[in-house]
Amino acid sequence: MIKFFFLAFESFRFAGQALRENLLRTILSLLGVTVGIFSIIGVYTMVDSLEANIKNSLNSIGTNVIYVQKWPWLFTNGDYPWWKYFMRPEPKYDEFKYLRDNLENAQAGAMMDFAGDVTCRKNSNSINALCQGITYEFNEITEVPIIDGRYFAPQEIESGKNVAILGATISEALFPDSDPIGQTFKMKGQNLTVIGVQEKKGAQIADFGGAPDEKVIIPFLAHKRIFSSGELTGDIVFKGYEEDEGLYELEGEITGLLRTKRGLKPSQEDSFALNRPEAAAQALGQLFGTLRASGFIIGLFSLLIGGFGIANIMFVSVKERTNIIGIQKSLGAKNYFILFQFLFESIFLCILGGLGGILLVYLLSFLPLGSLDIVLSYSNIVFGLFIASSIGIISGVIPAWQAARMDPVIAIRSK
């Protein structure tokens, strides 16, 4: 252990000496490592931050849930066979009630529908919003964080009463100087009473199901009365139990009941799609994995250039310290001592370059990029230093081996 610290100290001393004596040459050589680590860790950090943002948005549409819809979520590189699903019927309200009453593997179930770009007015104030109609158990599927007021009562949902929960942005726009609870506003010619306001969430890269701050939530039957005069249709969602890993039991139960409800024969295909947010997360995970691999390959070219620069420094360092190597070996220094001394120096120089790249990524995290919050994780820092150390080993092993094999007599006589 003492020898290890002595080797490390000697290597740091020689590396520091090389930096002082040939500052410009060393900085230019380290620049390749800095740019390479910045490229790799920068891409990893951006992708990790984007992935965390999107996954957080996916959580807003529920976890451990299955959506019953007309259209499947397909994440493929090929064409989307829309013609195959075009003639399918939309899920109906009576189908939702049938499933809700007969499913044994569901914690909760809800039905919802959306209407986009709806104008909401209060006196001279107006704003366009996304209006979402929901049934009562929607808040058990996904969180509805009420900061002021309350959630819907069962009677309000069942009767389709004109009550609403506002997103934070909608509330601020319609009622800038007053408490919105108990007040009314107009939407599509209808008066709606505000019973709650959601907690402000802020903008995100992707808001699946709509940005909560810009949304108006009303009872499902009220939504259908205001926006549609046809059948009561929409999206159905059920939340499974934690012990149903993969939701296979719930999926099988929904499939069987809904096929029975729609009178499908055994030879007929399902006329509905069962979609899960986990499928979207898996597809996004593959995409982000490709982005990471691409960033690593691009950064690797810069690292190779930096590695050549470090190898050049080490060859020059070996040549400049040939006399010292001869003296050390004549005094009994072993070959491994000389080898590790130069190898540690190479690693130290690469780590310096790597720290420079990581510092640049850290500074990048302070740049304002809209709703994307860039976070440099400890795992990426460790990974960056590991890559830098690996380049140091690869770049320094040949010069270090050359120094370790020198004949002490010839080395001492050299100029």
N, C-alpha and C positions, 0 to 999 in steps of 0.2 A: 504493500500500500504506500509506503514511504517512497519507493522507487517511482511509483505511478505519479505521485504528486510532484516529485522532482522532475520527471520527464515533462509533465504538463507545464511546470514553471519555466523550464528551459525553453520549451516550445513557444510559450507565450512571449518570453523575453526576446527570442530570435525573431518572432513574427512582428513584435512591436518595433524592433530595430529595423526590420525590412520596411515597415510602414514609414518610419521616420526618414530613412536614408533615400528611399525611392517612392515618395508619397504619390506623385502623379502616376507613375507606372502601376503601382499597386491599386490605386483607385480605379484606373481604367480597366485593369484586369478583373477587379471585383464587380465592375458594372454589369458584366454579363450575368453573373450569379444573382445580383440584385434584381435585374430586369426579369430573369427567369423565375425567380421565387415570387416576384410581384405578379407576374402573369398567372402562375399556377394558383397561388393563394388568393389572388384577386378574383379569379373566376370561381374558385371554390366558395369564397365568401359571398359573392353576389348570388350564386346559385342556391346556397344554403339559405340566405335571407329571403330570396324569392320563393323557395320551396316552403319555408316556414310561414310566409305570408299567405300563400295560396292554401296550404293545409289548414291554417286558422280559418280561412274563409269557408273551406269545405265543412269544418266543424259547425258552421252556422246553419247548415241544412241537416244537421243531426248526425249522431254517431250510433253505430249498431242498428241501422235502420234499413228498410227496404221500401223503395218507391214503386208503386203500381202505376204504370203510365202507358200511353199508346206507343210512344217512340222509345226504342232502346238507346242507351248511351254506348255507342261503339267507338273504340279508340284504336283504329286500324289505319294502315297506310293506303289501303285501297279505297274504292268508291263506296259511299254509303248507299245501300240498296233501299232508298226511300220508297220506291214503288212497291216494295214488299209489305210495307207497314202503312201505306197511305189509306187503305180501305178498312183498317182496324177501327173499331168504335172507341170513343173516349170513355174512360172510367166514369161510372155514374154514381150518383149519391146513394141510390138504393143498393148498389153493389157494395159501397163503403159500409153502409149499415149492416148489410148481411155478413160481410167479413168481420166487422167489429163484434157482432153478436156471437159469432161461431168460432173465431180463432182462439186457440188455447195457448199458443206460444208467443203471444204478443202482450207486452206491458201496456202499450197505449197505441192509439190510432187516430189519425186526423185526415181531413180532406181540405184541399186548398185550391185557390184559383187566383190568377193575377190579371190586373189591368194596368197597362203602362201609360206613362205620360198623361196623367189625369190632373186637371187643374183644380186646385183647392183655393177657396176664397174666404176671406174674413174682412168685411168692409173694403178698404182700399188695398189690403195686402193679398197677394196671390203667389202661388208656387206650384210647379208641376211635380207630381209625386207618383210613385208606384203604389197602387192599391192592392192589398192582398186580403182575400177572404179566407177565413180559417174556421175550423170546428173547435170544440172546447179543449180537447186534449193536446192541442198543438204545442202548448208550453211544456208538455212532458216529452215531446219529440226533440225540441230544441229550446234553448234558453230564450226567454223574452224578458230581459232585465228592465223592470219597471222602476224608474227613479222617482216618479211622482204619480200619485193616483193608484189605480189598481188594475188587475186583469179582468177579463170578462166573467160574468156570472153565467152558470149553465142556462138559466132562463133567457138571458140576452142572446145567447148563441142559438138556442132552439127556436126562438120566435123571430130571429133575424132582425133584432132591434137596431135602430140607427145610432150605434155608439162606435167610438173609434179610439184606438191607441196610436199616438203619433210618434214618428221618429223625431230625434232631437232637432234636426235641421228644419223639418216641417213646422215643429212647434215654435221655434225661434222666428221663422218667417211670418207665420200667421198671428202669433201673439207675442210680439217683441217686448211689450211693456206690461204684460199682465200674466196672471196665473191662468193657464189654459183649462184647468180641470173644471168641468161643469159648463164650459162655454160651448157654443155651437159654431160650425163653419159649413160652407156649402161645397158640395161635390156632385157634379152631374145634376144640378137642380135640386138635390136632396139636402136637408139639414141634418148634420150629424153632431152628436154630443161627445165631447172629449172626456174620456174616463181615465186615461193614463198617458204617460209620456215615457218613452224608452230612454235608457242611459245612452249618452253620446259614445259612439264607437269609433268614429273617425273613418277616413277613406282607406281603402285597401286596393291592392293591385287587381284582385279578382273578388267580386262580391257575388257568390253563387246564391241565387234566390233573391237578389236585390240588395242594395245598400240599406242597412237598417235605419240609418239616420234620415234617409229620404223616402221612407215608406209609411203608408197609412194602413193599419190593420183593422179590419172590420169583420163581423160575423159572416160566415160563408153564405147563408141564405140572404142576408142583406146585400152582399156583393152580387149574387146572381140576380136579385131583383133590380139592382141599379144598373148593372152592365150587360145583362143578358136576359132575353125573354124566351130562350129555348130550354133544352134539357139541363138538369142540374149535373153538370160534368166538371171534372177537374183532375188534379193529381191526388192520389191516395198514398199515404205513408204509414207504416207500422214500425214500432220500435220493439226489438226482440229482447230476450233476457240474456244476461251476461254468460250464463252457462251454455247457451246455444251458440257454441263457437262456430263462426262461419255462417251463422243464421240458416243452416241447412234445414232444420226442422220447420222454422217459420216459412221459409221459401217453399218447401214442399207442401205445407198446409195451405198457403195462399193459392198456390197453383191448382191444387185439387179442388178447393172450394170455388174458385173463380171459374174454372172450367165447367164445374157442375152448374153454377149459376148461369153461365152463358150457353149451356147445352151443347158443348163441344163433344164430338165423337172421338174415340181413342185414336183414330187415324188422322184427325185434324191437328194442325199446329196450334200453339197458343195464340190467341188473338190479343195478347197484352204483353208488356215487357216488365220484368222485375229488375229494377236498377238499384245499385248500391254505391254510395260515395267511395267505398273502399276501392272499387274498380277504377274510378277516376284517379284516386291517390296512387294506385299501382302504375297506371299509365303515365302519370306525371313523374313518378319515381324513375321510370325507364328513360323519359325525356331528360330529366335532370342528370341521370347517370351518363347519358351521351354527352351532355354539355360539359360535365366534369372531365370526361375522357378527352374531349376535344381541347379543352383548356390546358390539360396536362401535356398533351402532345405539342401544342403550340409553345408552351413555356419551356418544354424540354429542349427545343432548338436553341433558345437563349441560354439555357443551362449548359449545353454542350460547348457553346462559344465561351461562356464563362469558365468552364472546366479547362479548356485549352489555355486560357489566360492564366489560371492558377497553376497549371502544369508548367507553363513557361517560367513563372515566378520561381517555382520550386527547383527547376533545372538550373536557373541562374543562381539561386541561393546555395545549391549544392556546390556549384563551381566556385562561388565567392568564399565559401567556408571550407574548402578542401583542406587547407592547413590545419584548421581547428579540428576537423574530423580525424586527421592523422594523429594529432596530439592526443585527442580523446582515446583513440584506439590503442596508442602506445602506452597510455596510462591504465589500460585494462578494460576500457569500455567494450561491452559486447556488441555484436552485430545488431541484435534486436533493440538495444538501447539507441543506436544511431538511427535505425529504421523508424522506430516509434517517435523519435524526436522530430524528424522531418514530416512524418505522417500527421502527428498532432498539429504541427505548424500549418499544414495544408488544410486540415479540418477547421482550425481556428480561423484562417482567412476566409474560408467558405461560409462559416457561420456568421462572420462579420457581414459578408455580402447578403446572406439570408436575412439577417436582422434588419438590414437596410430595406430589403423588399417588403418585409412584414411591417416595418414602420410606414412605408408608403401606403400599404393597404389600410393600416389603422387610420392614417390621415384621410384616406378616401371615405371612411365611414362617417366623417363629419360633413361630407358634402350633402346638401339638400337634394333628395331625389324623390320628391313628391311623397307618396304614401309608403314608399319602400324604406324600411328601417334596416340599414346595413349593420350587421353585428359580426365582428371578428371573433370567432370562437377559439377557445383554448386548444381544441383538437386540431384546428387549422394551423395554429401557431406551432404546435408540436410537430405536425406533419411537415410544415415548411422547414423547420430546423432539421428534421430527419433527412429530408431531401438534400438540404445544403450539406449536411455531414456526409451523406453518401457520395455527393459530387467531390467533396474534399478527399475522401478515401480513394476514389477512382483516379482523381487527378494527381494525387501525391504518392501513390504506391510505387510507381516506376522510378521517379527521382529518389525516393527514400530507399528503395532496394538498391539502386545504383550507389548511393552514399554508403550503405551498410556493407557492400562488397568491396570497398576500396582497400588497397594494400596500404597499411599505415606508413611504411617507408616512402613509397612513391608519393603518398598524399602530403607528407611533411616537406618533401623536396620540391613540390609544385609551387609555382608562384601565383 
